[in-house]
């Protein structure tokens, strides 16, 4: 695994991977600005956001950001 900094490092479930440009299947459009992903374990979306405060990713040029999404239960399962 790569080096993960800050308090989020202990909560990384899956370090993820860099992503290439996306393609869309169907009528929607792909998010071209998504460049990678990681999976964190947290009590809530707000808890995950707090874990990411001061993350080294924010030191990269170009105004980097981290989007936080919550896994939802699959309906009917």
PDB file of N, CA, C and O in Angstrom:
ATOM      1  N   UNK A   1       0.828  -1.183   0.000  1.00  0.00           N
ATOM      2  CA  UNK A   1       0.000   0.000   0.000  1.00  0.00           C
ATOM      3  C   UNK A   1       0.866   1.238   0.000  1.00  0.00           C
ATOM      4  O   UNK A   1       1.956   1.247   0.572  1.00  0.00           O
ATOM      5  N   UNK A   2       0.381   2.275  -0.639  1.00  0.00           N
ATOM      6  CA  UNK A   2       1.087   3.549  -0.653  1.00  0.00           C
ATOM      7  C   UNK A   2       0.998   4.260   0.676  1.00  0.00           C
ATOM      8  O   UNK A   2       0.267   3.841   1.573  1.00  0.00           O
ATOM      9  N   UNK A   3       1.742   5.331   0.793  1.00  0.00           N
ATOM     10  CA  UNK A   3       1.748   6.116   2.017  1.00  0.00           C
ATOM     11  C   UNK A   3       0.485   6.960   2.083  1.00  0.00           C
ATOM     12  O   UNK A   3       0.157   7.670   1.133  1.00  0.00           O
ATOM     13  N   UNK A   4      -0.215   6.884   3.189  1.00  0.00           N
ATOM     14  CA  UNK A   4      -1.420   7.673   3.401  1.00  0.00           C
ATOM     15  C   UNK A   4      -1.179   8.530   4.621  1.00  0.00           C
ATOM     16  O   UNK A   4      -0.804   8.015   5.675  1.00  0.00           O
ATOM     17  N   UNK A   5      -1.388   9.841   4.499  1.00  0.00           N
ATOM     18  CA  UNK A   5      -1.080  10.742   5.590  1.00  0.00           C
ATOM     19  C   UNK A   5      -2.278  11.104   6.428  1.00  0.00           C
ATOM     20  O   UNK A   5      -3.423  10.852   6.051  1.00  0.00           O
ATOM     21  N   UNK A   6      -2.001  11.700   7.570  1.00  0.00           N
ATOM     22  CA  UNK A   6      -3.032  12.247   8.431  1.00  0.00           C
ATOM     23  C   UNK A   6      -3.868  11.190   9.108  1.00  0.00           C
ATOM     24  O   UNK A   6      -3.542  10.003   9.096  1.00  0.00           O
ATOM     25  N   UNK A   7      -4.967  11.655   9.706  1.00  0.00           N
ATOM     26  CA  UNK A   7      -5.831  10.763  10.476  1.00  0.00           C
ATOM     27  C   UNK A   7      -6.621   9.816   9.589  1.00  0.00           C
ATOM     28  O   UNK A   7      -7.139   8.815  10.084  1.00  0.00           O
ATOM     29  N   UNK A   8      -6.730  10.095   8.307  1.00  0.00           N
ATOM     30  CA  UNK A   8      -7.501   9.205   7.433  1.00  0.00           C
ATOM     31  C   UNK A   8      -6.780   7.890   7.182  1.00  0.00           C
ATOM     32  O   UNK A   8      -7.432   6.892   6.874  1.00  0.00           O
ATOM     33  N   UNK A   9      -5.453   7.853   7.304  1.00  0.00           N
ATOM     34  CA  UNK A   9      -4.677   6.661   7.007  1.00  0.00           C
ATOM     35  C   UNK A   9      -5.108   5.433   7.766  1.00  0.00           C
ATOM     36  O   UNK A   9      -5.090   4.329   7.222  1.00  0.00           O
ATOM     37  N   UNK A  10      -5.497   5.605   9.017  1.00  0.00           N
ATOM     38  CA  UNK A  10      -5.921   4.470   9.834  1.00  0.00           C
ATOM     39  C   UNK A  10      -7.296   3.955   9.438  1.00  0.00           C
ATOM     40  O   UNK A  10      -7.667   2.840   9.805  1.00  0.00           O
ATOM     41  N   UNK A  11      -8.064   4.760   8.686  1.00  0.00           N
ATOM     42  CA  UNK A  11      -9.433   4.406   8.344  1.00  0.00           C
ATOM     43  C   UNK A  11      -9.589   3.995   6.882  1.00  0.00           C
ATOM     44  O   UNK A  11     -10.712   3.795   6.418  1.00  0.00           O
ATOM     45  N   UNK A  12      -8.482   3.865   6.149  1.00  0.00           N
ATOM     46  CA  UNK A  12      -8.559   3.483   4.737  1.00  0.00           C
ATOM     47  C   UNK A  12      -8.884   1.996   4.645  1.00  0.00           C
ATOM     48  O   UNK A  12      -8.113   1.155   5.106  1.00  0.00           O
ATOM     49  N   UNK A  13     -10.031   1.680   4.046  1.00  0.00           N
ATOM     50  CA  UNK A  13     -10.455   0.302   3.837  1.00  0.00           C
ATOM     51  C   UNK A  13      -9.880  -0.217   2.527  1.00  0.00           C
ATOM     52  O   UNK A  13      -9.458  -1.370   2.436  1.00  0.00           O
ATOM     53  N   UNK A  14      -9.867   0.644   1.516  1.00  0.00           N
ATOM     54  CA  UNK A  14      -9.337   0.300   0.197  1.00  0.00           C
ATOM     55  C   UNK A  14      -8.648   1.546  -0.334  1.00  0.00           C
ATOM     56  O   UNK A  14      -9.298   2.573  -0.533  1.00  0.00           O
ATOM     57  N   UNK A  15      -7.335   1.474  -0.566  1.00  0.00           N
ATOM     58  CA  UNK A  15      -6.587   2.624  -1.039  1.00  0.00           C
ATOM     59  C   UNK A  15      -7.077   3.074  -2.408  1.00  0.00           C
ATOM     60  O   UNK A  15      -6.889   4.235  -2.772  1.00  0.00           O
ATOM     61  N   UNK A  16      -7.697   2.188  -3.172  1.00  0.00           N
ATOM     62  CA  UNK A  16      -8.250   2.557  -4.469  1.00  0.00           C
ATOM     63  C   UNK A  16      -7.195   2.587  -5.543  1.00  0.00           C
ATOM     64  O   UNK A  16      -6.215   1.843  -5.489  1.00  0.00           O
ATOM     65  N   UNK A  17      -7.397   3.459  -6.535  1.00  0.00           N
ATOM     66  CA  UNK A  17      -6.506   3.523  -7.679  1.00  0.00           C
ATOM     67  C   UNK A  17      -6.761   4.805  -8.446  1.00  0.00           C
ATOM     68  O   UNK A  17      -7.832   5.401  -8.333  1.00  0.00           O
ATOM     69  N   UNK A  18      -5.763   5.237  -9.237  1.00  0.00           N
ATOM     70  CA  UNK A  18      -6.017   6.352 -10.154  1.00  0.00           C
ATOM     71  C   UNK A  18      -7.010   5.901 -11.228  1.00  0.00           C
ATOM     72  O   UNK A  18      -7.116   4.710 -11.520  1.00  0.00           O
ATOM     73  N   UNK A  19      -7.728   6.850 -11.806  1.00  0.00           N
ATOM     74  CA  UNK A  19      -8.709   6.537 -12.843  1.00  0.00           C
ATOM     75  C   UNK A  19      -8.397   7.290 -14.125  1.00  0.00           C
ATOM     76  O   UNK A  19      -7.940   8.433 -14.083  1.00  0.00           O
ATOM     77  N   UNK A  20      -8.644   6.651 -15.270  1.00  0.00           N
ATOM     78  CA  UNK A  20      -8.532   7.306 -16.570  1.00  0.00           C
ATOM     79  C   UNK A  20      -9.841   8.048 -16.847  1.00  0.00           C
ATOM     80  O   UNK A  20     -10.774   7.969 -16.048  1.00  0.00           O
ATOM     81  N   UNK A  21      -9.918   8.762 -17.964  1.00  0.00           N
ATOM     82  CA  UNK A  21     -11.155   9.443 -18.333  1.00  0.00           C
ATOM     83  C   UNK A  21     -12.294   8.444 -18.417  1.00  0.00           C
ATOM     84  O   UNK A  21     -12.116   7.326 -18.901  1.00  0.00           O
ATOM     85  N   UNK A  22     -13.469   8.851 -17.943  1.00  0.00           N
ATOM     86  CA  UNK A  22     -14.631   7.977 -17.937  1.00  0.00           C
ATOM     87  C   UNK A  22     -15.419   8.030 -19.229  1.00  0.00           C
ATOM     88  O   UNK A  22     -15.301   8.979 -20.003  1.00  0.00           O
ATOM     89  N   UNK A  23     -16.214   7.017 -19.453  1.00  0.00           N
ATOM     90  CA  UNK A  23     -17.140   6.935 -20.574  1.00  0.00           C
ATOM     91  C   UNK A  23     -18.529   6.760 -19.982  1.00  0.00           C
ATOM     92  O   UNK A  23     -18.678   6.204 -18.894  1.00  0.00           O
ATOM     93  N   UNK A  24     -19.539   7.231 -20.690  1.00  0.00           N
ATOM     94  CA  UNK A  24     -20.913   7.145 -20.209  1.00  0.00           C
ATOM     95  C   UNK A  24     -21.686   6.102 -20.995  1.00  0.00           C
ATOM     96  O   UNK A  24     -21.602   6.046 -22.222  1.00  0.00           O
ATOM     97  N   UNK A  25     -22.435   5.282 -20.285  1.00  0.00           N
ATOM     98  CA  UNK A  25     -23.344   4.326 -20.904  1.00  0.00           C
ATOM     99  C   UNK A  25     -24.746   4.841 -20.628  1.00  0.00           C
ATOM    100  O   UNK A  25     -25.126   5.022 -19.471  1.00  0.00           O
ATOM    101  N   UNK A  26     -25.514   5.077 -21.676  1.00  0.00           N
ATOM    102  CA  UNK A  26     -26.854   5.635 -21.502  1.00  0.00           C
ATOM    103  C   UNK A  26     -26.853   7.119 -21.792  1.00  0.00           C
ATOM    104  O   UNK A  26     -25.983   7.612 -22.510  1.00  0.00           O
ATOM    105  N   UNK A  27     -27.818   7.837 -21.243  1.00  0.00           N
ATOM    106  CA  UNK A  27     -28.001   9.237 -21.568  1.00  0.00           C
ATOM    107  C   UNK A  27     -27.199  10.226 -20.750  1.00  0.00           C
ATOM    108  O   UNK A  27     -27.113  11.394 -21.130  1.00  0.00           O
ATOM    109  N   UNK A  28     -26.609   9.810 -19.643  1.00  0.00           N
ATOM    110  CA  UNK A  28     -25.886  10.733 -18.774  1.00  0.00           C
ATOM    111  C   UNK A  28     -24.480  10.989 -19.261  1.00  0.00           C
ATOM    112  O   UNK A  28     -24.036  10.422 -20.259  1.00  0.00           O
ATOM    113  N   UNK A  29     -23.784  11.853 -18.540  1.00  0.00           N
ATOM    114  CA  UNK A  29     -22.394  12.146 -18.904  1.00  0.00           C
ATOM    115  C   UNK A  29     -21.466  11.732 -17.764  1.00  0.00           C
ATOM    116  O   UNK A  29     -21.848  11.799 -16.596  1.00  0.00           O
ATOM    117  N   UNK A  30     -20.253  11.305 -18.101  1.00  0.00           N
ATOM    118  CA  UNK A  30     -19.265  10.886 -17.108  1.00  0.00           C
ATOM    119  C   UNK A  30     -18.646  12.106 -16.451  1.00  0.00           C
ATOM    120  O   UNK A  30     -18.541  13.163 -17.072  1.00  0.00           O
ATOM    121  N   UNK A  31     -18.240  11.967 -15.209  1.00  0.00           N
ATOM    122  CA  UNK A  31     -17.538  13.023 -14.486  1.00  0.00           C
ATOM    123  C   UNK A  31     -16.072  12.976 -14.874  1.00  0.00           C
ATOM    124  O   UNK A  31     -15.318  12.176 -14.320  1.00  0.00           O
ATOM    125  N   UNK A  32     -15.652  13.805 -15.800  1.00  0.00           N
ATOM    126  CA  UNK A  32     -14.298  13.768 -16.332  1.00  0.00           C
ATOM    127  C   UNK A  32     -13.253  14.212 -15.313  1.00  0.00           C
ATOM    128  O   UNK A  32     -12.070  13.918 -15.487  1.00  0.00           O
ATOM    129  N   UNK A  33     -13.657  14.910 -14.261  1.00  0.00           N
ATOM    130  CA  UNK A  33     -12.681  15.424 -13.306  1.00  0.00           C
ATOM    131  C   UNK A  33     -12.399  14.475 -12.149  1.00  0.00           C
ATOM    132  O   UNK A  33     -11.644  14.830 -11.243  1.00  0.00           O
ATOM    133  N   UNK A  34     -12.977  13.290 -12.151  1.00  0.00           N
ATOM    134  CA  UNK A  34     -12.676  12.297 -11.125  1.00  0.00           C
ATOM    135  C   UNK A  34     -11.393  11.592 -11.533  1.00  0.00           C
ATOM    136  O   UNK A  34     -11.336  10.987 -12.603  1.00  0.00           O
ATOM    137  N   UNK A  35     -10.363  11.659 -10.696  1.00  0.00           N
ATOM    138  CA  UNK A  35      -9.063  11.107 -11.082  1.00  0.00           C
ATOM    139  C   UNK A  35      -8.629   9.914 -10.242  1.00  0.00           C
ATOM    140  O   UNK A  35      -7.583   9.326 -10.516  1.00  0.00           O
ATOM    141  N   UNK A  36      -9.399   9.544  -9.232  1.00  0.00           N
ATOM    142  CA  UNK A  36      -9.060   8.398  -8.412  1.00  0.00           C
ATOM    143  C   UNK A  36     -10.084   8.214  -7.315  1.00  0.00           C
ATOM    144  O   UNK A  36     -11.003   9.019  -7.166  1.00  0.00           O
ATOM    145  N   UNK A  37      -9.919   7.140  -6.541  1.00  0.00           N
ATOM    146  CA  UNK A  37     -10.834   6.894  -5.433  1.00  0.00           C
ATOM    147  C   UNK A  37     -10.123   6.153  -4.321  1.00  0.00           C
ATOM    148  O   UNK A  37      -9.117   5.482  -4.553  1.00  0.00           O
ATOM    149  N   UNK A  38     -10.643   6.275  -3.126  1.00  0.00           N
ATOM    150  CA  UNK A  38     -10.260   5.484  -1.967  1.00  0.00           C
ATOM    151  C   UNK A  38     -11.522   5.262  -1.153  1.00  0.00           C
ATOM    152  O   UNK A  38     -12.474   6.035  -1.262  1.00  0.00           O
ATOM    153  N   UNK A  39     -11.542   4.227  -0.348  1.00  0.00           N
ATOM    154  CA  UNK A  39     -12.690   3.944   0.507  1.00  0.00           C
ATOM    155  C   UNK A  39     -12.250   4.077   1.962  1.00  0.00           C
ATOM    156  O   UNK A  39     -11.306   3.422   2.404  1.00  0.00           O
ATOM    157  N   UNK A  40     -12.953   4.939   2.697  1.00  0.00           N
ATOM    158  CA  UNK A  40     -12.685   5.149   4.122  1.00  0.00           C
ATOM    159  C   UNK A  40     -13.820   4.563   4.942  1.00  0.00           C
ATOM    160  O   UNK A  40     -14.961   4.518   4.482  1.00  0.00           O
ATOM    161  N   UNK A  41     -13.518   4.119   6.141  1.00  0.00           N
ATOM    162  CA  UNK A  41     -14.557   3.684   7.071  1.00  0.00           C
ATOM    163  C   UNK A  41     -14.769   4.800   8.070  1.00  0.00           C
ATOM    164  O   UNK A  41     -13.824   5.248   8.720  1.00  0.00           O
ATOM    165  N   UNK A  42     -16.005   5.250   8.196  1.00  0.00           N
ATOM    166  CA  UNK A  42     -16.335   6.331   9.114  1.00  0.00           C
ATOM    167  C   UNK A  42     -17.745   6.130   9.640  1.00  0.00           C
ATOM    168  O   UNK A  42     -18.535   5.394   9.049  1.00  0.00           O
ATOM    169  N   UNK A  43     -18.057   6.778  10.739  1.00  0.00           N
ATOM    170  CA  UNK A  43     -19.384   6.671  11.334  1.00  0.00           C
ATOM    171  C   UNK A  43     -20.446   7.378  10.489  1.00  0.00           C
ATOM    172  O   UNK A  43     -21.610   6.978  10.487  1.00  0.00           O
ATOM    173  N   UNK A  44     -20.043   8.424   9.774  1.00  0.00           N
ATOM    174  CA  UNK A  44     -20.974   9.199   8.959  1.00  0.00           C
ATOM    175  C   UNK A  44     -20.199   9.928   7.866  1.00  0.00           C
ATOM    176  O   UNK A  44     -18.968   9.930   7.859  1.00  0.00           O
ATOM    177  N   UNK A  45     -20.928  10.540   6.953  1.00  0.00           N
ATOM    178  CA  UNK A  45     -20.298  11.334   5.910  1.00  0.00           C
ATOM    179  C   UNK A  45     -19.545  12.515   6.535  1.00  0.00           C
ATOM    180  O   UNK A  45     -18.440  12.845   6.106  1.00  0.00           O
ATOM    181  N   UNK A  46     -20.139  13.142   7.538  1.00  0.00           N
ATOM    182  CA  UNK A  46     -19.469  14.257   8.220  1.00  0.00           C
ATOM    183  C   UNK A  46     -18.198  13.802   8.922  1.00  0.00           C
ATOM    184  O   UNK A  46     -17.204  14.529   8.928  1.00  0.00           O
ATOM    185  N   UNK A  47     -18.212  12.611   9.513  1.00  0.00           N
ATOM    186  CA  UNK A  47     -17.023  12.058  10.162  1.00  0.00           C
ATOM    187  C   UNK A  47     -15.911  11.844   9.133  1.00  0.00           C
ATOM    188  O   UNK A  47     -14.747  12.141   9.401  1.00  0.00           O
ATOM    189  N   UNK A  48     -16.270  11.331   7.962  1.00  0.00           N
ATOM    190  CA  UNK A  48     -15.283  11.133   6.895  1.00  0.00           C
ATOM    191  C   UNK A  48     -14.685  12.462   6.460  1.00  0.00           C
ATOM    192  O   UNK A  48     -13.481  12.552   6.219  1.00  0.00           O
ATOM    193  N   UNK A  49     -15.511  13.489   6.358  1.00  0.00           N
ATOM    194  CA  UNK A  49     -15.024  14.807   5.957  1.00  0.00           C
ATOM    195  C   UNK A  49     -14.045  15.361   6.993  1.00  0.00           C
ATOM    196  O   UNK A  49     -13.043  15.979   6.632  1.00  0.00           O
ATOM    197  N   UNK A  50     -14.328  15.145   8.262  1.00  0.00           N
ATOM    198  CA  UNK A  50     -13.417  15.596   9.319  1.00  0.00           C
ATOM    199  C   UNK A  50     -12.082  14.864   9.241  1.00  0.00           C
ATOM    200  O   UNK A  50     -11.029  15.457   9.473  1.00  0.00           O
ATOM    201  N   UNK A  51     -12.129  13.562   8.911  1.00  0.00           N
ATOM    202  CA  UNK A  51     -10.900  12.779   8.783  1.00  0.00           C
ATOM    203  C   UNK A  51      -9.993  13.322   7.687  1.00  0.00           C
ATOM    204  O   UNK A  51      -8.773  13.181   7.763  1.00  0.00           O
ATOM    205  N   UNK A  52     -10.577  13.935   6.681  1.00  0.00           N
ATOM    206  CA  UNK A  52      -9.827  14.399   5.517  1.00  0.00           C
ATOM    207  C   UNK A  52      -9.311  15.830   5.652  1.00  0.00           C
ATOM    208  O   UNK A  52      -8.609  16.313   4.764  1.00  0.00           O
ATOM    209  N   UNK A  53      -9.642  16.511   6.738  1.00  0.00           N
ATOM    210  CA  UNK A  53      -9.145  17.872   6.934  1.00  0.00           C
ATOM    211  C   UNK A  53      -7.620  17.857   6.967  1.00  0.00           C
ATOM    212  O   UNK A  53      -7.020  17.052   7.679  1.00  0.00           O
ATOM    213  N   UNK A  54      -6.998  18.742   6.201  1.00  0.00           N
ATOM    214  CA  UNK A  54      -5.541  18.831   6.148  1.00  0.00           C
ATOM    215  C   UNK A  54      -4.871  17.717   5.362  1.00  0.00           C
ATOM    216  O   UNK A  54      -3.659  17.533   5.481  1.00  0.00           O
ATOM    217  N   UNK A  55      -5.618  16.971   4.565  1.00  0.00           N
ATOM    218  CA  UNK A  55      -5.069  15.854   3.788  1.00  0.00           C
ATOM    219  C   UNK A  55      -3.991  16.369   2.823  1.00  0.00           C
ATOM    220  O   UNK A  55      -4.162  17.445   2.249  1.00  0.00           O
ATOM    221  N   UNK A  56      -2.897  15.638   2.629  1.00  0.00           N
ATOM    222  CA  UNK A  56      -1.815  16.061   1.730  1.00  0.00           C
ATOM    223  C   UNK A  56      -2.275  16.313   0.287  1.00  0.00           C
ATOM    224  O   UNK A  56      -1.626  17.071  -0.434  1.00  0.00           O
ATOM    225  N   UNK A  57      -3.352  15.709  -0.136  1.00  0.00           N
ATOM    226  CA  UNK A  57      -3.875  15.909  -1.486  1.00  0.00           C
ATOM    227  C   UNK A  57      -4.145  17.391  -1.756  1.00  0.00           C
ATOM    228  O   UNK A  57      -4.036  17.848  -2.894  1.00  0.00           O
ATOM    229  N   UNK A  58      -4.492  18.126  -0.726  1.00  0.00           N
ATOM    230  CA  UNK A  58      -4.809  19.544  -0.887  1.00  0.00           C
ATOM    231  C   UNK A  58      -3.573  20.387  -1.188  1.00  0.00           C
ATOM    232  O   UNK A  58      -3.703  21.566  -1.517  1.00  0.00           O
ATOM    233  N   UNK A  59      -2.386  19.813  -1.083  1.00  0.00           N
ATOM    234  CA  UNK A  59      -1.143  20.521  -1.381  1.00  0.00           C
ATOM    235  C   UNK A  59      -0.769  20.437  -2.862  1.00  0.00           C
ATOM    236  O   UNK A  59       0.172  21.098  -3.300  1.00  0.00           O
ATOM    237  N   UNK A  60      -1.499  19.630  -3.634  1.00  0.00           N
ATOM    238  CA  UNK A  60      -1.178  19.498  -5.057  1.00  0.00           C
ATOM    239  C   UNK A  60      -1.652  20.731  -5.820  1.00  0.00           C
ATOM    240  O   UNK A  60      -2.644  21.348  -5.432  1.00  0.00           O
ATOM    241  N   UNK A  61      -0.965  21.096  -6.889  1.00  0.00           N
ATOM    242  CA  UNK A  61      -1.358  22.282  -7.665  1.00  0.00           C
ATOM    243  C   UNK A  61      -2.711  22.104  -8.350  1.00  0.00           C
ATOM    244  O   UNK A  61      -3.131  20.984  -8.640  1.00  0.00           O
ATOM    245  N   UNK A  62      -3.372  23.202  -8.597  1.00  0.00           N
ATOM    246  CA  UNK A  62      -4.613  23.162  -9.372  1.00  0.00           C
ATOM    247  C   UNK A  62      -5.885  23.157  -8.552  1.00  0.00           C
ATOM    248  O   UNK A  62      -6.959  22.889  -9.092  1.00  0.00           O
ATOM    249  N   UNK A  63      -5.797  23.443  -7.277  1.00  0.00           N
ATOM    250  CA  UNK A  63      -7.018  23.498  -6.473  1.00  0.00           C
ATOM    251  C   UNK A  63      -7.680  22.153  -6.281  1.00  0.00           C
ATOM    252  O   UNK A  63      -8.882  22.019  -6.510  1.00  0.00           O
ATOM    253  N   UNK A  64      -6.928  21.163  -5.868  1.00  0.00           N
ATOM    254  CA  UNK A  64      -7.443  19.804  -5.688  1.00  0.00           C
ATOM    255  C   UNK A  64      -8.550  19.768  -4.633  1.00  0.00           C
ATOM    256  O   UNK A  64      -8.559  20.558  -3.689  1.00  0.00           O
ATOM    257  N   UNK A  65      -9.469  18.844  -4.817  1.00  0.00           N
ATOM    258  CA  UNK A  65     -10.532  18.639  -3.839  1.00  0.00           C
ATOM    259  C   UNK A  65     -10.764  17.142  -3.668  1.00  0.00           C
ATOM    260  O   UNK A  65     -10.298  16.330  -4.467  1.00  0.00           O
ATOM    261  N   UNK A  66     -11.483  16.800  -2.625  1.00  0.00           N
ATOM    262  CA  UNK A  66     -11.877  15.416  -2.375  1.00  0.00           C
ATOM    263  C   UNK A  66     -13.389  15.401  -2.211  1.00  0.00           C
ATOM    264  O   UNK A  66     -13.939  16.115  -1.372  1.00  0.00           O
ATOM    265  N   UNK A  67     -14.046  14.592  -3.010  1.00  0.00           N
ATOM    266  CA  UNK A  67     -15.494  14.442  -2.916  1.00  0.00           C
ATOM    267  C   UNK A  67     -15.785  13.271  -1.986  1.00  0.00           C
ATOM    268  O   UNK A  67     -15.112  12.243  -2.057  1.00  0.00           O
ATOM    269  N   UNK A  68     -16.774  13.415  -1.120  1.00  0.00           N
ATOM    270  CA  UNK A  68     -17.100  12.370  -0.148  1.00  0.00           C
ATOM    271  C   UNK A  68     -18.504  11.849  -0.450  1.00  0.00           C
ATOM    272  O   UNK A  68     -19.479  12.600  -0.417  1.00  0.00           O
ATOM    273  N   UNK A  69     -18.590  10.555  -0.743  1.00  0.00           N
ATOM    274  CA  UNK A  69     -19.864   9.894  -1.014  1.00  0.00           C
ATOM    275  C   UNK A  69     -20.068   8.784   0.008  1.00  0.00           C
ATOM    276  O   UNK A  69     -19.110   8.147   0.446  1.00  0.00           O
ATOM    277  N   UNK A  70     -21.299   8.564   0.377  1.00  0.00           N
ATOM    278  CA  UNK A  70     -21.644   7.526   1.336  1.00  0.00           C
ATOM    279  C   UNK A  70     -22.205   6.314   0.596  1.00  0.00           C
ATOM    280  O   UNK A  70     -23.025   6.469  -0.309  1.00  0.00           O
ATOM    281  N   UNK A  71     -21.768   5.104   0.974  1.00  0.00           N
ATOM    282  CA  UNK A  71     -22.370   3.893   0.433  1.00  0.00           C
ATOM    283  C   UNK A  71     -23.772   3.753   1.014  1.00  0.00           C
ATOM    284  O   UNK A  71     -23.978   3.943   2.212  1.00  0.00           O
ATOM    285  N   UNK A  72     -24.728   3.422   0.163  1.00  0.00           N
ATOM    286  CA  UNK A  72     -26.095   3.173   0.593  1.00  0.00           C
ATOM    287  C   UNK A  72     -26.398   1.696   0.440  1.00  0.00           C
ATOM    288  O   UNK A  72     -25.761   1.001  -0.352  1.00  0.00           O
ATOM    289  N   UNK A  73     -27.375   1.216   1.200  1.00  0.00           N
ATOM    290  CA  UNK A  73     -27.819  -0.163   1.047  1.00  0.00           C
ATOM    291  C   UNK A  73     -28.462  -0.331  -0.328  1.00  0.00           C
ATOM    292  O   UNK A  73     -29.148   0.567  -0.817  1.00  0.00           O
ATOM    293  N   UNK A  74     -28.235  -1.480  -0.940  1.00  0.00           N
ATOM    294  CA  UNK A  74     -28.854  -1.790  -2.222  1.00  0.00           C
ATOM    295  C   UNK A  74     -30.322  -2.126  -1.957  1.00  0.00           C
ATOM    296  O   UNK A  74     -30.609  -3.023  -1.164  1.00  0.00           O
ATOM    297  N   UNK A  75     -31.253  -1.426  -2.605  1.00  0.00           N
ATOM    298  CA  UNK A  75     -32.665  -1.712  -2.378  1.00  0.00           C
ATOM    299  C   UNK A  75     -33.006  -3.166  -2.687  1.00  0.00           C
ATOM    300  O   UNK A  75     -32.561  -3.715  -3.694  1.00  0.00           O
ATOM    301  N   UNK A  76     -33.786  -3.773  -1.829  1.00  0.00           N
ATOM    302  CA  UNK A  76     -34.236  -5.136  -2.049  1.00  0.00           C
ATOM    303  C   UNK A  76     -33.268  -6.212  -1.655  1.00  0.00           C
ATOM    304  O   UNK A  76     -33.523  -7.392  -1.895  1.00  0.00           O
ATOM    305  N   UNK A  77     -32.158  -5.834  -1.053  1.00  0.00           N
ATOM    306  CA  UNK A  77     -31.170  -6.860  -0.661  1.00  0.00           C
ATOM    307  C   UNK A  77     -31.030  -6.905   0.826  1.00  0.00           C
ATOM    308  O   UNK A  77     -30.249  -7.701   1.348  1.00  0.00           O
TER     309      UNK A  77
END
